[in-house]
Amino acid sequence: MTKHNLIIIGGGPGGYVAAIRAAQLGLDVACIELDKALGGTCLRVGCIPSKALLESSEQFSEIKGDLSSHGIVVDGVHLDLGAMLKNKDRVVRALTGGIDSLFKKNKITRYLGHGRITAPGKVTVSGSEGETELTADKIIIATGSVPATLPGIELDGDRIGTSTEALAYGEVPGHLVVIGAGAIGLEMATVWRRLGASVTILEYLDRILPGMDSAIATEALKIFKKQGLNFQLGCKVTGVKTDGKGCTVDIDGADSIHCDRVLVAVGRKPNTAELGLESVGIETDKRGFVPVDEHLATSAEGIYAVGDVIGGAMLAHKAEEEGVACVEGIVNGYGHVNYNTIPAIVYTAPEIASVGQTENELTEAGIAYRKGEFPFIANGRARAIGHTDGRVKILADKKTDRILGAHIIGPHAGDLITEAAVAMEFGASSEDLARCCHAHPTLAEAVKEASLAVDGRALHM
């Protein structure tokens, strides 16, 4: 039986970042991961590979489109899907290899296999070479999440699949049906639409991007429709059948849809399979998540949990922040995550980004606020690069002017939202942000102008 100070079950963003921080703080750390490649779903079959395909498909679409206004004429453009997928895989391999190097640098012990808690302070690793018994004073559960599905839909890993399969289609589908209009569904839908597929998106709600600012989501819907995506909102999918060559999607109260492939993107559920939670008296909530307190501690002494497995926003960077906070709490007695300043980003074109509260949430909470908006069509840099769709919205408390939320749809929104997140972390007001000098010409000037607009002082609108 091997002794460590800390055992982490899961090598995804929450787990591997927690391992590195714990090693920096002087702990003897063990990290258990079932997959040979570290990085979890995000790095292997999620965030990173999808962003590689999003970038590649966007470049293909731009080159294939009309660049004549830039004085560029391109003929004979064609798609080499195999090469595009290989590039995606190269990016993933480089980054997973980088985590391996970080583990070696920080002297973190890696165990390949499935981790199962057998008693307080004890974990069994089941791998190809048998079982290994580990002990530690502290254990962190960071096993992440797995794709969810719907009643009547059986995933076959081929014609009917999740984003994992959609990242590796061997050919461009003639017609792709995407069930779910959240971030994952929209990102993969735009990839395959750019590469030539006809895409239909089915959503149970009467809007896309649930949880995002409704006005921003409405604007996004208009833009996506112009890009050729087809939407059926407010529809209930009751089943999907396949005949080996294609699929039939059944919809309650509407005609069935025949297509080549179906991508099920209806969210994710916590991965707690065979973790041995019952051996230490941990009970999951009604949705299957592991309950934790404000210090990320479970009901079992010495056992903590972070990331998707505890619920909340299922985002890699949220898991990372929790991993660091959890370890610092264990070692130093204090760790903190400000959940109100965790950005959410949809990497479509244009990108969509949000941090803090939406107008809907502020209205429901009865919080008085002021709003400032600025369109990218009035921004010099956006004009120069030819990406003028979208806008920046800043929401500030009516009495104190403290920034309560920021919402952006437009070029590089995912990068721009960080400015608002940092401002909110330091309790800045819209006036503070408006008074900061922003370089010209940059897209970030739109953030400054939206901040000025909160007080009706936008200079270029």
Salt bridges, closest charged atoms under 4 A:
ASP28 OD1 - HIS4 ND1 2.93
ASP35 OD2 - ARG44 NH1 3.31
GLU62 OE2 - HIS387 NE2 3.17
ASP89 OD1 - LYS88 NZ 3.23
ASP137 OD1 - LYS3 NZ 3.03
ASP158 OD1 - ARG261 NH1 3.27
GLU187 OE1 - LYS51 NZ 3.10
ASP213 OD1 - LYS393 NZ 2.90
GLU219 OE1 - ARG391 NE 2.41
ASP250 OD2 - LYS241 NZ 2.66
GLU294 OE2 - HIS295 NE2 3.70
GLU322 OE2 - LYS318 NZ 3.16
GLU328 OE2 - ARG21 NE 2.92
GLU359 OE2 - LYS371 NZ 3.35
GLU359 OE2 - LYS393 NZ 2.58
GLU373 OE2 - ARG391 NH1 1.93
ASP401 OD1 - ARG370 NH2 3.23
ASP415 OD2 - HIS412 ND1 3.57
GLU419 OE2 - HIS438 NE2 2.48
GLU431 OE2 - ARG435 NE 2.67
GLU431 OE1 - ARG457 NH1 2.83
GLU445 OE1 - HIS440 ND1 2.96
GLU449 OE2 - HIS460 ND1 2.45
ASP455 OD1 - ARG370 NH1 3.16
ASP455 OD2 - ARG457 NH1 3.06
